[in-house]
Amino acid sequence: MASAAVLVGCSADPKSAGSGGSTSVSARARARAARDSRGLLRQYDAVLAAHPALAERLRPLRAEVAAHAAAFEEGATASPTATGSPSATASPSASPTVPADEKSALAALAAAERGLADQRARALLELPGELARLLAGVAAAGAGHAYLLTKGDR
């Protein structure tokens, strides 16, 4: 997928992520981005569990979302605001609701991807260099995923 190439060009090095900006801001942004990616991953898992016939279509996108979460987690620092695992800060018992029909499930997943991509695009304006580039790349990938989920029918 194209977003894999985007991640290759972005550093997950915590030293470079903090350059030019506040380390605590970077740490909080990384923790939030990782948590958001893990939440999106749970949505993919819920759709796959409810609609196993979509597995071939969704697994590559899900794998990229997992890679995004790992990239954000890899660069996280051990500051008090980022020490907990992303899944520990999110409600582990909250299972996403999945529409009964495949088309609606794909549309809901696309809406989640699009919403997160938009949120990340807004957030990157407040972040230092490398972290902003990583967030921009992941936001672009999310927009691409939304397209593939809604318009990418084969």
Wavefront OBJ file of the C-alpha trace (Angstrom):
o trace
v 0.000 0.000 0.000
v 1.070 3.565 -0.550
v 1.044 4.521 3.128
v 3.748 1.968 3.862
v 6.039 4.065 1.704
v 4.992 7.164 3.629
v 6.043 5.591 6.919
v 9.450 4.648 5.539
v 10.270 8.308 5.011
v 9.169 9.330 8.498
v 11.231 8.956 11.622
v 9.855 7.474 14.796
v 12.959 8.592 16.697
v 11.838 10.275 19.926
v 14.864 12.618 19.863
v 13.916 14.014 16.474
v 10.240 14.160 17.385
v 10.938 16.535 20.228
v 13.275 18.844 18.344
v 11.831 22.233 17.685
v 8.982 21.792 20.144
v 8.005 20.760 23.624
v 8.833 17.166 24.520
v 5.703 16.892 26.653
v 3.548 18.103 23.771
v 5.209 15.537 21.505
v 4.800 12.768 24.079
v 1.122 13.540 24.563
v 0.548 13.768 20.810
v 2.304 10.429 20.213
v 0.351 8.750 23.003
v -2.917 10.081 21.638
v -2.054 9.086 18.066
v -1.144 5.574 19.215
v -4.352 5.318 21.266
v -6.431 6.550 18.317
v -4.778 4.055 15.981
v -5.421 1.232 18.460
v -9.076 2.312 18.631
v -9.286 2.214 14.844
v -7.670 -1.204 14.921
v -10.442 -2.392 17.285
v -12.989 -1.119 14.769
v -11.339 -3.097 11.981
v -11.325 -6.186 14.199
v -15.009 -5.765 15.019
v -15.935 -5.424 11.338
v -13.821 -8.461 10.458
v -15.483 -10.485 13.229
v -18.966 -9.473 12.079
v -18.247 -9.765 8.339
v -15.557 -12.402 7.690
v -16.227 -12.193 3.940
v -14.540 -8.749 3.981
v -11.240 -10.186 5.269
v -9.377 -10.102 1.958
v -10.316 -6.472 1.432
v -9.722 -5.269 4.992
v -6.618 -7.150 6.132
v -4.112 -4.995 4.194
v -5.705 -1.801 5.536
v -5.819 -3.222 9.053
v -2.138 -4.149 8.797
v -1.284 -0.553 7.898
v -3.292 0.789 10.833
v -1.357 -1.596 13.100
v 1.917 -0.315 11.608
v 0.803 3.265 12.259
v 0.075 2.461 15.902
v 3.471 0.798 16.249
v 5.225 3.801 14.694
v 3.607 6.149 17.197
v 4.297 3.798 20.112
v 7.931 3.274 19.072
v 8.717 6.938 19.457
v 6.811 7.416 22.706
v 8.887 8.588 25.633
v 8.591 7.497 29.237
v 7.040 10.749 30.422
v 4.210 10.642 32.973
v 1.702 11.594 30.266
v 2.716 8.777 27.935
v 3.651 5.891 30.222
v 0.430 3.922 30.102
v -0.204 1.705 27.147
v -2.614 3.247 24.643
v -5.105 0.468 25.198
v -4.972 1.074 28.950
v -6.141 4.650 28.485
v -8.984 3.664 26.205
v -11.974 1.759 27.476
v -11.066 -1.899 26.837
v -14.635 -3.083 27.338
v -16.076 -0.715 24.744
v -16.642 -2.809 21.657
v -17.445 -0.897 18.483
v -20.925 -1.348 17.081
v -20.871 -2.848 13.607
v -23.751 -2.430 11.137
v -25.398 -5.674 10.072
v -24.831 -5.248 6.336
v -21.377 -5.153 4.746
v -21.877 -1.917 2.826
v -22.886 -0.019 5.964
v -20.025 -1.596 7.924
v -17.556 -0.418 5.280
v -19.118 3.051 5.290
v -18.815 3.264 9.089
v -15.187 2.171 8.921
v -14.517 4.723 6.169
v -16.123 7.440 8.286
v -13.879 6.501 11.216
v -10.798 6.605 8.973
v -11.830 9.950 7.467
v -12.640 11.497 10.843
v -9.316 10.430 12.322
v -7.431 11.626 9.229
v -9.101 15.042 9.531
v -8.345 15.228 13.263
v -4.703 14.366 12.610
v -4.411 16.908 9.811
v -5.580 19.623 12.213
v -3.304 18.429 15.032
v -0.109 18.362 12.990
v -0.075 22.149 12.791
v 0.814 22.264 16.490
v 3.618 19.682 16.389
v 7.354 19.763 15.747
v 8.990 18.598 12.485
v 9.397 14.817 12.466
v 6.256 14.108 14.468
v 4.251 16.458 12.232
v 5.577 14.649 9.151
v 4.690 11.256 10.623
v 1.209 12.450 11.554
v 0.744 13.967 8.076
v 1.752 10.705 6.411
v -0.590 8.669 8.579
v -3.415 11.170 7.994
v -2.885 10.827 4.239
v -2.954 7.049 4.566
v -6.212 7.272 6.511
v -7.755 9.400 3.774
v -6.621 6.808 1.243
v -8.146 4.043 3.329
v -11.448 5.920 3.471
v -11.421 6.173 -0.303
v -10.653 2.473 -0.737
v -13.389 1.516 1.718
v -16.091 3.540 -0.027
v -15.059 4.033 -3.633
v -12.500 1.304 -4.075
v -14.971 -1.405 -5.044
v -13.416 -3.806 -7.480
l 1 2 3 4 5 6 7 8 9 10 11 12 13 14 15 16 17 18 19 20 21 22 23 24 25 26 27 28 29 30 31 32 33 34 35 36 37 38 39 40 41 42 43 44 45 46 47 48 49 50 51 52 53 54 55 56 57 58 59 60 61 62 63 64 65 66 67 68 69 70 71 72 73 74 75 76 77 78 79 80 81 82 83 84 85 86 87 88 89 90 91 92 93 94 95 96 97 98 99 100 101 102 103 104 105 106 107 108 109 110 111 112 113 114 115 116 117 118 119 120 121 122 123 124 125 126 127 128 129 130 131 132 133 134 135 136 137 138 139 140 141 142 143 144 145 146 147 148 149 150 151 152 153 154
